[in-house]
Amino acid sequence: MFNPSRDQARQFFFDTWKKYRQGEALSALEKTTLDVISLHPEYHRLLDDPALNLNRDYTPADGAMNPFLHLSLHLAVEEQLSIDQPRGLRAEYARLLAATGSAHDAKHALLDCLGETIWQAQRTGMPPDEAGYLQCAKSKFKK
């Protein structure tokens, strides 16, 4: 799943949740995905109803985060931390973890930075700025 469509990415979340709820075996990626989903009980009902939510649009006017974007950013951060890419991200995560006392809060700080980095890249048509991403992470929870 290197370049899934919006619907394919969403279906992956629905399928993972369904497999978990039915007690089916999960792949390594599905286990990581389930860990992320488990952190967000507010999305469980949404994932129980693919027919209603697969094609639902989320806009800034809704005033709420797109849950699929949020879960996808979580997965991206998990992958980045597993390979320390960009280099130094794992160290920033450790600092954020120490500052917040919460793995979830520390990852949410990284999600904010990753989302901003992706938005800037899309806006400018340039590749994501790794240095800017790390700088954003470094600016979080400074004492």
DACOR-V167601 format. One record per pair of residues at least 4 apart in sequence whose ideal C-beta (glycine too) atoms are under 7 Angstrom apart, sorted by the first residue. I is the first residue (numbers start at 1). GAP is how many residues later the second one is. D is the distance in whole Angstrom. If there is no record, write none. Layout:
I_GAP_D, I_GAP_D
This chain:
1_7_7, 1_11_7, 4_4_4, 4_5_5, 6_4_6, 7_4_6, 7_47_6, 8_4_7, 9_59_7, 9_63_6, 10_4_6, 10_44_6, 10_58_5, 11_4_6, 11_43_7, 12_4_6, 13_4_6, 13_20_7, 13_24_7, 13_34_6, 13_55_6, 13_58_6, 14_4_6, 14_33_6, 14_36_4, 15_4_6, 16_4_6, 16_10_7, 16_14_5, 16_17_5, 16_18_6, 16_21_7, 17_4_6, 17_20_6, 17_30_4, 18_4_6, 19_5_4, 19_7_6, 19_11_7, 20_6_7, 20_14_5, 26_4_4, 26_5_5, 26_8_6, 28_4_7, 29_4_6, 30_4_6, 31_4_7, 32_4_7, 32_43_7, 32_46_6, 33_4_6, 33_42_6, 34_4_6, 36_35_6, 36_38_4, 36_39_6, 36_42_7, 37_6_7, 37_10_7, 37_34_7, 39_65_6, 43_4_6, 43_24_5, 43_28_7, 44_4_6, 45_4_7, 46_7_5, 46_21_6, 49_4_6, 50_4_5, 58_4_6, 58_6_7, 58_8_4, 65_4_7, 65_5_5, 66_4_7, 67_4_6, 68_4_6, 69_4_6, 70_4_7, 71_4_7, 72_4_6, 73_4_6, 73_38_5, 73_41_6, 73_42_6, 74_4_6, 74_33_7, 74_37_7, 75_4_6, 76_4_6, 76_38_6, 77_4_6, 77_30_5, 77_33_5, 77_34_6, 77_37_6, 78_4_6, 79_4_7, 80_5_5, 80_9_5, 81_8_6, 81_9_6, 81_12_6, 84_5_6, 84_6_4, 85_4_7, 86_44_4, 86_47_6, 86_48_6, 88_4_6, 88_46_6, 89_4_6, 89_45_7, 89_48_7, 90_4_7, 91_4_7, 92_4_6, 92_42_6, 92_45_4, 92_46_6, 93_4_6, 93_13_6, 93_17_6, 94_4_7, 95_4_6, 96_4_6, 96_10_4, 96_13_5, 96_41_7, 96_44_6, 96_45_6, 97_6_6, 97_9_4, 99_42_4, 100_5_4, 100_6_5, 100_41_6, 102_4_6, 103_4_6, 104_4_6, 105_4_7, 106_4_7, 107_4_6, 108_4_7, 109_4_7, 109_28_7, 109_31_4, 109_32_7, 110_4_6, 110_27_6, 111_4_6, 112_4_6, 113_4_6, 113_20_6, 113_23_4, 113_24_5, 114_4_6, 114_19_7, 115_4_6, 116_4_6, 116_20_6, 117_4_6, 117_11_5, 117_12_6, 117_15_6, 117_16_4, 118_4_6, 118_10_6, 119_4_6, 120_4_6, 120_9_7, 121_5_6, 121_6_6, 121_7_4, 128_5_7, 129_4_6, 130_4_6, 131_4_6, 132_4_6, 133_4_7, 134_4_6, 135_4_6
